[in-house]
Amino acid sequence: MFSHVTIGSDDPDKAAEFYDAVLGTLGIGVFFKGEGIASYGTATGPKTFVVRPFDGQPAVPGNGGHIAYLAESRAQVDAFHAKALELGGSCEGPPGVRAHYHPNYYGAYVRDPEGNKIQAVCHSASG
């Protein structure tokens, strides 16, 4: 559905340490890195970029928006949440079923150390 999303960071190299590990719990690997930029995903698939804002202003998290990453299993959602908290993220909603979305919606919400909200979600009952 999308090509890529971009997360603003005042220190993309430090943020990459968080995203390397947290997205790694979902099997999302590094696509490429350079000074001040980290990219996750694949060349032909969806990607996440972590960069300094192009306008040169400080990075600020959006209010009301977040990025949801697909997890293959509920265990991956749990690992995503635990790793994010271990690395300085904060909990915005612990792992669990959110039946108000649909009966098998199992997700967890966190904020990265700079305040960006991300989520992992598994849509499988057997996961």
KOLGUTI-174795 format. One record per atom (N, C-alpha, C): chain; atom name; x, y, z. Coordinates in nm, 2 decimals, m for minus. Example, Ala and Ser with C-alpha at 12.3 -4.5 7.8 and 13.67 -1.06 7.14 Angstrom:
// KOLGUTI-174795
{node 'A', 'N', {1.32, m0.57, 0.78}};
{node 'A', 'CA', {1.23, m0.45, 0.78}};
{node 'A', 'C', {1.32, m0.33, 0.78}};
{node 'A', 'N', {1.28, m0.22, 0.71}};
{node 'A', 'CA', {1.37, m0.11, 0.71}};
{node 'A', 'C', {1.29, 0.00, 0.79}};
***
This chain:
// KOLGUTI-174795
{node 'A', 'N', {0.08, m0.12, 0.00}};
{node 'A', 'CA', {0.00, 0.00, 0.00}};
{node 'A', 'C', {0.09, 0.13, 0.00}};
{node 'A', 'N', {0.20, 0.12, 0.06}};
{node 'A', 'CA', {0.29, 0.24, 0.06}};
{node 'A', 'C', {0.43, 0.21, 0.02}};
{node 'A', 'N', {0.50, 0.31, m0.02}};
{node 'A', 'CA', {0.64, 0.29, m0.06}};
{node 'A', 'C', {0.73, 0.30, 0.06}};
{node 'A', 'N', {0.71, 0.41, 0.14}};
{node 'A', 'CA', {0.79, 0.43, 0.25}};
{node 'A', 'C', {0.73, 0.53, 0.35}};
{node 'A', 'N', {0.78, 0.52, 0.47}};
{node 'A', 'CA', {0.75, 0.63, 0.57}};
{node 'A', 'C', {0.88, 0.68, 0.62}};
{node 'A', 'N', {0.88, 0.80, 0.67}};
{node 'A', 'CA', {1.00, 0.87, 0.72}};
{node 'A', 'C', {0.97, 0.91, 0.86}};
{node 'A', 'N', {1.07, 0.88, 0.95}};
{node 'A', 'CA', {1.06, 0.92, 1.09}};
{node 'A', 'C', {1.17, 1.03, 1.11}};
{node 'A', 'N', {1.13, 1.14, 1.16}};
{node 'A', 'CA', {1.23, 1.25, 1.19}};
{node 'A', 'C', {1.30, 1.22, 1.32}};
{node 'A', 'N', {1.43, 1.25, 1.32}};
{node 'A', 'CA', {1.52, 1.23, 1.43}};
{node 'A', 'C', {1.62, 1.34, 1.44}};
{node 'A', 'N', {1.65, 1.39, 1.56}};
{node 'A', 'CA', {1.76, 1.49, 1.58}};
{node 'A', 'C', {1.89, 1.42, 1.58}};
{node 'A', 'N', {1.90, 1.29, 1.60}};
{node 'A', 'CA', {2.02, 1.21, 1.60}};
{node 'A', 'C', {1.99, 1.07, 1.53}};
{node 'A', 'N', {1.98, 1.07, 1.40}};
{node 'A', 'CA', {1.95, 0.95, 1.33}};
{node 'A', 'C', {2.05, 0.83, 1.36}};
{node 'A', 'N', {2.17, 0.86, 1.38}};
{node 'A', 'CA', {2.27, 0.75, 1.41}};
{node 'A', 'C', {2.24, 0.69, 1.54}};
{node 'A', 'N', {2.20, 0.77, 1.64}};
{node 'A', 'CA', {2.16, 0.71, 1.77}};
{node 'A', 'C', {2.03, 0.64, 1.76}};
{node 'A', 'N', {1.93, 0.70, 1.69}};
{node 'A', 'CA', {1.80, 0.64, 1.67}};
{node 'A', 'C', {1.81, 0.50, 1.60}};
{node 'A', 'N', {1.91, 0.49, 1.51}};
{node 'A', 'CA', {1.93, 0.37, 1.43}};
{node 'A', 'C', {1.96, 0.25, 1.53}};
{node 'A', 'N', {2.03, 0.28, 1.64}};
{node 'A', 'CA', {2.06, 0.17, 1.74}};
{node 'A', 'C', {1.92, 0.11, 1.79}};
{node 'A', 'N', {1.83, 0.20, 1.82}};
{node 'A', 'CA', {1.70, 0.16, 1.86}};
{node 'A', 'C', {1.62, 0.08, 1.75}};
{node 'A', 'N', {1.61, 0.14, 1.64}};
{node 'A', 'CA', {1.54, 0.08, 1.53}};
{node 'A', 'C', {1.60, m0.05, 1.47}};
{node 'A', 'N', {1.74, m0.06, 1.47}};
{node 'A', 'CA', {1.80, m0.19, 1.43}};
{node 'A', 'C', {1.75, m0.30, 1.52}};
{node 'A', 'N', {1.75, m0.28, 1.65}};
{node 'A', 'CA', {1.71, m0.39, 1.74}};
{node 'A', 'C', {1.56, m0.41, 1.74}};
{node 'A', 'N', {1.48, m0.30, 1.75}};
{node 'A', 'CA', {1.33, m0.32, 1.76}};
{node 'A', 'C', {1.27, m0.37, 1.64}};
{node 'A', 'N', {1.31, m0.32, 1.52}};
{node 'A', 'CA', {1.25, m0.37, 1.40}};
{node 'A', 'C', {1.31, m0.51, 1.37}};
{node 'A', 'N', {1.43, m0.54, 1.42}};
{node 'A', 'CA', {1.49, m0.67, 1.40}};
{node 'A', 'C', {1.40, m0.78, 1.46}};
{node 'A', 'N', {1.33, m0.75, 1.57}};
{node 'A', 'CA', {1.24, m0.85, 1.64}};
{node 'A', 'C', {1.13, m0.89, 1.54}};
{node 'A', 'N', {1.10, m0.81, 1.44}};
{node 'A', 'CA', {1.00, m0.84, 1.34}};
{node 'A', 'C', {1.05, m0.89, 1.21}};
{node 'A', 'N', {1.18, m0.91, 1.21}};
{node 'A', 'CA', {1.25, m0.96, 1.09}};
{node 'A', 'C', {1.27, m0.85, 0.98}};
{node 'A', 'N', {1.26, m0.73, 1.02}};
{node 'A', 'CA', {1.28, m0.62, 0.93}};
{node 'A', 'C', {1.42, m0.57, 0.94}};
{node 'A', 'N', {1.50, m0.59, 0.84}};
{node 'A', 'CA', {1.64, m0.56, 0.84}};
{node 'A', 'C', {1.68, m0.43, 0.79}};
{node 'A', 'N', {1.80, m0.39, 0.81}};
{node 'A', 'CA', {1.86, m0.27, 0.75}};
{node 'A', 'C', {1.87, m0.28, 0.60}};
{node 'A', 'N', {1.81, m0.18, 0.53}};
{node 'A', 'CA', {1.83, m0.17, 0.39}};
{node 'A', 'C', {1.96, m0.10, 0.35}};
{node 'A', 'N', {1.98, 0.02, 0.41}};
{node 'A', 'CA', {2.11, 0.09, 0.40}};
{node 'A', 'C', {2.12, 0.19, 0.51}};
{node 'A', 'N', {2.25, 0.23, 0.53}};
{node 'A', 'CA', {2.28, 0.33, 0.63}};
{node 'A', 'C', {2.38, 0.42, 0.57}};
{node 'A', 'N', {2.38, 0.55, 0.61}};
{node 'A', 'CA', {2.48, 0.64, 0.58}};
{node 'A', 'C', {2.48, 0.74, 0.69}};
{node 'A', 'N', {2.57, 0.84, 0.68}};
{node 'A', 'CA', {2.58, 0.94, 0.79}};
{node 'A', 'C', {2.45, 1.01, 0.80}};
{node 'A', 'N', {2.38, 1.00, 0.91}};
{node 'A', 'CA', {2.26, 1.08, 0.93}};
{node 'A', 'C', {2.14, 1.01, 0.87}};
{node 'A', 'N', {2.14, 0.89, 0.83}};
{node 'A', 'CA', {2.03, 0.82, 0.77}};
{node 'A', 'C', {2.03, 0.67, 0.79}};
{node 'A', 'N', {1.92, 0.62, 0.82}};
{node 'A', 'CA', {1.91, 0.47, 0.83}};
{node 'A', 'C', {1.78, 0.43, 0.76}};
{node 'A', 'N', {1.78, 0.32, 0.69}};
{node 'A', 'CA', {1.67, 0.28, 0.61}};
{node 'A', 'C', {1.65, 0.13, 0.64}};
{node 'A', 'N', {1.52, 0.09, 0.66}};
{node 'A', 'CA', {1.48, m0.05, 0.69}};
{node 'A', 'C', {1.38, m0.10, 0.59}};
{node 'A', 'N', {1.39, m0.22, 0.55}};
{node 'A', 'CA', {1.31, m0.28, 0.45}};
{node 'A', 'C', {1.39, m0.34, 0.33}};
{node 'A', 'N', {1.33, m0.33, 0.21}};
{node 'A', 'CA', {1.39, m0.38, 0.09}};
{node 'A', 'C', {1.38, m0.28, m0.02}};
{node 'A', 'N', {1.46, m0.29, m0.12}};
{node 'A', 'CA', {1.46, m0.20, m0.23}};
{node 'A', 'C', {1.33, m0.19, m0.30}};
{node 'A', 'N', {1.26, m0.31, m0.32}};
{node 'A', 'CA', {1.14, m0.31, m0.39}};
{node 'A', 'C', {1.01, m0.32, m0.30}};
{node 'A', 'N', {1.03, m0.32, m0.17}};
{node 'A', 'CA', {0.92, m0.33, m0.08}};
{node 'A', 'C', {0.91, m0.21, 0.00}};
{node 'A', 'N', {0.82, m0.21, 0.10}};
{node 'A', 'CA', {0.80, m0.09, 0.19}};
{node 'A', 'C', {0.92, m0.07, 0.27}};
{node 'A', 'N', {0.95, 0.06, 0.30}};
{node 'A', 'CA', {1.07, 0.10, 0.38}};
{node 'A', 'C', {1.03, 0.20, 0.48}};
{node 'A', 'N', {1.12, 0.21, 0.59}};
{node 'A', 'CA', {1.11, 0.31, 0.68}};
{node 'A', 'C', {1.25, 0.38, 0.68}};
{node 'A', 'N', {1.25, 0.51, 0.67}};
{node 'A', 'CA', {1.37, 0.59, 0.68}};
{node 'A', 'C', {1.37, 0.67, 0.81}};
{node 'A', 'N', {1.49, 0.68, 0.87}};
{node 'A', 'CA', {1.51, 0.76, 0.99}};
{node 'A', 'C', {1.61, 0.87, 0.95}};
{node 'A', 'N', {1.57, 0.99, 0.95}};
{node 'A', 'CA', {1.65, 1.11, 0.90}};
{node 'A', 'C', {1.63, 1.23, 0.98}};
{node 'A', 'N', {1.72, 1.33, 0.97}};
{node 'A', 'CA', {1.70, 1.46, 1.02}};
{node 'A', 'C', {1.59, 1.53, 0.94}};
{node 'A', 'N', {1.50, 1.61, 1.00}};
{node 'A', 'CA', {1.41, 1.68, 0.92}};
{node 'A', 'C', {1.48, 1.76, 0.81}};
{node 'A', 'N', {1.42, 1.76, 0.69}};
{node 'A', 'CA', {1.48, 1.83, 0.57}};
{node 'A', 'C', {1.48, 1.98, 0.59}};
{node 'A', 'N', {1.39, 2.03, 0.67}};
{node 'A', 'CA', {1.38, 2.18, 0.68}};
{node 'A', 'C', {1.48, 2.23, 0.78}};
{node 'A', 'N', {1.56, 2.14, 0.85}};
{node 'A', 'CA', {1.66, 2.18, 0.94}};
{node 'A', 'C', {1.61, 2.21, 1.08}};
{node 'A', 'N', {1.48, 2.21, 1.10}};
{node 'A', 'CA', {1.42, 2.23, 1.23}};
{node 'A', 'C', {1.43, 2.11, 1.32}};
{node 'A', 'N', {1.41, 2.12, 1.45}};
{node 'A', 'CA', {1.41, 2.01, 1.54}};
{node 'A', 'C', {1.30, 1.91, 1.50}};
{node 'A', 'N', {1.33, 1.78, 1.52}};
{node 'A', 'CA', {1.23, 1.68, 1.49}};
{node 'A', 'C', {1.13, 1.68, 1.60}};
{node 'A', 'N', {1.00, 1.67, 1.57}};
{node 'A', 'CA', {0.89, 1.65, 1.66}};
{node 'A', 'C', {0.80, 1.54, 1.62}};
{node 'A', 'N', {0.75, 1.46, 1.72}};
{node 'A', 'CA', {0.66, 1.35, 1.68}};
{node 'A', 'C', {0.52, 1.41, 1.64}};
{node 'A', 'N', {0.46, 1.34, 1.55}};
{node 'A', 'CA', {0.32, 1.38, 1.51}};
{node 'A', 'C', {0.22, 1.35, 1.62}};
{node 'A', 'N', {0.12, 1.42, 1.63}};
{node 'A', 'CA', {0.01, 1.40, 1.73}};
{node 'A', 'C', {m0.10, 1.33, 1.66}};
{node 'A', 'N', {m0.12, 1.20, 1.70}};
{node 'A', 'CA', {m0.23, 1.13, 1.65}};
{node 'A', 'C', {m0.19, 1.03, 1.54}};
{node 'A', 'N', {m0.07, 1.03, 1.50}};
{node 'A', 'CA', {m0.02, 0.94, 1.40}};
{node 'A', 'C', {0.07, 0.84, 1.46}};
{node 'A', 'N', {0.08, 0.72, 1.39}};
{node 'A', 'CA', {0.18, 0.62, 1.43}};
{node 'A', 'C', {0.21, 0.53, 1.31}};
{node 'A', 'N', {0.31, 0.45, 1.32}};
{node 'A', 'CA', {0.34, 0.35, 1.22}};
{node 'A', 'C', {0.32, 0.22, 1.28}};
{node 'A', 'N', {0.24, 0.13, 1.21}};
{node 'A', 'CA', {0.21, 0.00, 1.25}};
{node 'A', 'C', {0.29, m0.10, 1.16}};
{node 'A', 'N', {0.37, m0.18, 1.22}};
{node 'A', 'CA', {0.45, m0.28, 1.15}};
{node 'A', 'C', {0.38, m0.42, 1.17}};
{node 'A', 'N', {0.37, m0.50, 1.06}};
{node 'A', 'CA', {0.32, m0.63, 1.07}};
{node 'A', 'C', {0.41, m0.73, 1.14}};
{node 'A', 'N', {0.35, m0.81, 1.23}};
{node 'A', 'CA', {0.43, m0.91, 1.29}};
{node 'A', 'C', {0.37, m1.05, 1.24}};
{node 'A', 'N', {0.45, m1.14, 1.23}};
{node 'A', 'CA', {0.41, m1.28, 1.19}};
{node 'A', 'C', {0.34, m1.35, 1.30}};
{node 'A', 'N', {0.37, m1.32, 1.42}};
{node 'A', 'CA', {0.32, m1.39, 1.54}};
{node 'A', 'C', {0.30, m1.30, 1.66}};
{node 'A', 'N', {0.22, m1.35, 1.75}};
{node 'A', 'CA', {0.20, m1.27, 1.87}};
{node 'A', 'C', {0.33, m1.26, 1.95}};
{node 'A', 'N', {0.42, m1.37, 1.94}};
{node 'A', 'CA', {0.55, m1.37, 2.01}};
{node 'A', 'C', {0.63, m1.25, 1.96}};
{node 'A', 'N', {0.63, m1.23, 1.83}};
{node 'A', 'CA', {0.70, m1.11, 1.77}};
{node 'A', 'C', {0.65, m0.98, 1.83}};
{node 'A', 'N', {0.52, m0.97, 1.85}};
{node 'A', 'CA', {0.47, m0.84, 1.91}};
{node 'A', 'C', {0.52, m0.83, 2.05}};
{node 'A', 'N', {0.52, m0.94, 2.12}};
{node 'A', 'CA', {0.57, m0.93, 2.26}};
{node 'A', 'C', {0.72, m0.89, 2.26}};
{node 'A', 'N', {0.80, m0.95, 2.17}};
{node 'A', 'CA', {0.95, m0.92, 2.16}};
{node 'A', 'C', {0.97, m0.78, 2.12}};
{node 'A', 'N', {0.89, m0.73, 2.03}};
{node 'A', 'CA', {0.90, m0.59, 1.98}};
{node 'A', 'C', {0.88, m0.49, 2.10}};
{node 'A', 'N', {0.78, m0.52, 2.18}};
{node 'A', 'CA', {0.74, m0.43, 2.29}};
{node 'A', 'C', {0.85, m0.44, 2.40}};
{node 'A', 'N', {0.90, m0.56, 2.43}};
{node 'A', 'CA', {1.00, m0.58, 2.53}};
{node 'A', 'C', {1.13, m0.51, 2.49}};
{node 'A', 'N', {1.17, m0.53, 2.36}};
{node 'A', 'CA', {1.30, m0.47, 2.32}};
{node 'A', 'C', {1.29, m0.32, 2.32}};
{node 'A', 'N', {1.18, m0.26, 2.27}};
{node 'A', 'CA', {1.16, m0.12, 2.27}};
{node 'A', 'C', {1.18, m0.06, 2.41}};
{node 'A', 'N', {1.11, m0.12, 2.51}};
{node 'A', 'CA', {1.12, m0.07, 2.65}};
{node 'A', 'C', {1.27, m0.09, 2.70}};
{node 'A', 'N', {1.33, m0.20, 2.67}};
{node 'A', 'CA', {1.47, m0.22, 2.71}};
{node 'A', 'C', {1.56, m0.11, 2.66}};
{node 'A', 'N', {1.53, m0.06, 2.54}};
{node 'A', 'CA', {1.62, 0.03, 2.47}};
{node 'A', 'C', {1.58, 0.18, 2.49}};
{node 'A', 'N', {1.49, 0.20, 2.59}};
{node 'A', 'CA', {1.46, 0.34, 2.63}};
{node 'A', 'C', {1.33, 0.39, 2.57}};
{node 'A', 'N', {1.25, 0.30, 2.50}};
{node 'A', 'CA', {1.12, 0.34, 2.46}};
{node 'A', 'C', {1.02, 0.34, 2.57}};
{node 'A', 'N', {0.90, 0.40, 2.55}};
{node 'A', 'CA', {0.80, 0.40, 2.65}};
{node 'A', 'C', {0.68, 0.33, 2.60}};
{node 'A', 'N', {0.60, 0.27, 2.69}};
{node 'A', 'CA', {0.48, 0.19, 2.66}};
{node 'A', 'C', {0.37, 0.29, 2.63}};
{node 'A', 'N', {0.30, 0.26, 2.52}};
{node 'A', 'CA', {0.18, 0.34, 2.49}};
{node 'A', 'C', {0.06, 0.24, 2.48}};
{node 'A', 'N', {0.08, 0.12, 2.51}};
{node 'A', 'CA', {m0.02, 0.01, 2.51}};
{node 'A', 'C', {0.04, m0.12, 2.51}};
{node 'A', 'N', {0.03, m0.20, 2.62}};
{node 'A', 'CA', {0.10, m0.33, 2.62}};
{node 'A', 'C', {0.05, m0.43, 2.52}};
{node 'A', 'N', {0.12, m0.53, 2.50}};
{node 'A', 'CA', {0.07, m0.64, 2.41}};
{node 'A', 'C', {m0.06, m0.69, 2.45}};
{node 'A', 'N', {m0.15, m0.71, 2.36}};
{node 'A', 'CA', {m0.28, m0.77, 2.39}};
{node 'A', 'C', {m0.37, m0.77, 2.27}};
{node 'A', 'N', {m0.48, m0.84, 2.29}};
{node 'A', 'CA', {m0.59, m0.84, 2.19}};
{node 'A', 'C', {m0.67, m0.71, 2.20}};
{node 'A', 'N', {m0.69, m0.65, 2.08}};
{node 'A', 'CA', {m0.78, m0.53, 2.07}};
{node 'A', 'C', {m0.90, m0.57, 1.99}};
{node 'A', 'N', {m0.99, m0.64, 2.05}};
{node 'A', 'CA', {m1.11, m0.70, 1.98}};
{node 'A', 'C', {m1.20, m0.60, 1.92}};
{node 'A', 'N', {m1.19, m0.47, 1.96}};
{node 'A', 'CA', {m1.27, m0.36, 1.90}};
{node 'A', 'C', {m1.22, m0.34, 1.76}};
{node 'A', 'N', {m1.10, m0.38, 1.72}};
{node 'A', 'CA', {m1.06, m0.37, 1.58}};
{node 'A', 'C', {m1.10, m0.49, 1.50}};
{node 'A', 'N', {m1.07, m0.61, 1.55}};
{node 'A', 'CA', {m1.12, m0.73, 1.51}};
{node 'A', 'C', {m1.08, m0.84, 1.60}};
{node 'A', 'N', {m1.14, m0.96, 1.61}};
{node 'A', 'CA', {m1.12, m1.06, 1.71}};
{node 'A', 'C', {m0.98, m1.11, 1.72}};
{node 'A', 'N', {m0.90, m1.10, 1.62}};
{node 'A', 'CA', {m0.76, m1.15, 1.62}};
{node 'A', 'C', {m0.65, m1.05, 1.62}};
{node 'A', 'N', {m0.69, m0.92, 1.64}};
{node 'A', 'CA', {m0.60, m0.81, 1.64}};
{node 'A', 'C', {m0.52, m0.81, 1.77}};
{node 'A', 'N', {m0.39, m0.84, 1.76}};
{node 'A', 'CA', {m0.30, m0.85, 1.87}};
{node 'A', 'C', {m0.19, m0.75, 1.85}};
{node 'A', 'N', {m0.18, m0.64, 1.93}};
{node 'A', 'CA', {m0.08, m0.54, 1.90}};
{node 'A', 'C', {m0.02, m0.49, 2.03}};
{node 'A', 'N', {0.08, m0.41, 2.01}};
{node 'A', 'CA', {0.15, m0.33, 2.12}};
{node 'A', 'C', {0.20, m0.20, 2.06}};
{node 'A', 'N', {0.19, m0.10, 2.14}};
{node 'A', 'CA', {0.23, 0.04, 2.10}};
{node 'A', 'C', {0.34, 0.09, 2.19}};
{node 'A', 'N', {0.44, 0.15, 2.13}};
{node 'A', 'CA', {0.55, 0.21, 2.20}};
{node 'A', 'C', {0.58, 0.35, 2.14}};
{node 'A', 'N', {0.66, 0.43, 2.22}};
{node 'A', 'CA', {0.72, 0.55, 2.17}};
{node 'A', 'C', {0.87, 0.53, 2.17}};
{node 'A', 'N', {0.93, 0.57, 2.06}};
{node 'A', 'CA', {1.08, 0.56, 2.06}};
{node 'A', 'C', {1.14, 0.66, 2.16}};
{node 'A', 'N', {1.27, 0.66, 2.18}};
{node 'A', 'CA', {1.32, 0.76, 2.28}};
{node 'A', 'C', {1.30, 0.91, 2.24}};
{node 'A', 'N', {1.27, 0.93, 2.11}};
{node 'A', 'CA', {1.24, 1.07, 2.07}};
{node 'A', 'C', {1.09, 1.10, 2.07}};
{node 'A', 'N', {1.01, 1.01, 2.10}};
{node 'A', 'CA', {0.86, 1.03, 2.11}};
{node 'A', 'C', {0.78, 0.99, 1.99}};
{node 'A', 'N', {0.84, 0.93, 1.89}};
{node 'A', 'CA', {0.76, 0.88, 1.78}};
{node 'A', 'C', {0.69, 0.75, 1.82}};
{node 'A', 'N', {0.56, 0.74, 1.78}};
{node 'A', 'CA', {0.48, 0.63, 1.82}};
{node 'A', 'C', {0.48, 0.52, 1.71}};
{node 'A', 'N', {0.52, 0.40, 1.75}};
{node 'A', 'CA', {0.52, 0.29, 1.66}};
{node 'A', 'C', {0.45, 0.17, 1.72}};
{node 'A', 'N', {0.41, 0.07, 1.64}};
{node 'A', 'CA', {0.33, m0.04, 1.68}};
{node 'A', 'C', {0.37, m0.17, 1.61}};
{node 'A', 'N', {0.35, m0.28, 1.67}};
{node 'A', 'CA', {0.36, m0.41, 1.61}};
{node 'A', 'C', {0.23, m0.47, 1.62}};
{node 'A', 'N', {0.18, m0.54, 1.51}};
{node 'A', 'CA', {0.05, m0.60, 1.51}};
{node 'A', 'C', {0.05, m0.73, 1.44}};
{node 'A', 'N', {m0.02, m0.83, 1.50}};
{node 'A', 'CA', {m0.04, m0.96, 1.44}};
{node 'A', 'C', {m0.19, m0.98, 1.42}};
{node 'A', 'N', {m0.23, m1.02, 1.30}};
{node 'A', 'CA', {m0.37, m1.03, 1.27}};
{node 'A', 'C', {m0.42, m1.18, 1.28}};
{node 'A', 'N', {m0.33, m1.27, 1.32}};
{node 'A', 'CA', {m0.36, m1.41, 1.32}};
{node 'A', 'C', {m0.40, m1.46, 1.46}};
{node 'A', 'N', {m0.50, m1.55, 1.46}};
{node 'A', 'CA', {m0.54, m1.61, 1.59}};
{node 'A', 'C', {m0.45, m1.71, 1.64}};
{node 'A', 'N', {m0.38, m1.77, 1.54}};
{node 'A', 'CA', {m0.29, m1.88, 1.58}};
{node 'A', 'C', {m0.15, m1.83, 1.61}};
{node 'A', 'N', {m0.12, m1.71, 1.59}};
{node 'A', 'CA', {0.02, m1.66, 1.61}};
{node 'A', 'C', {0.06, m1.64, 1.75}};
***
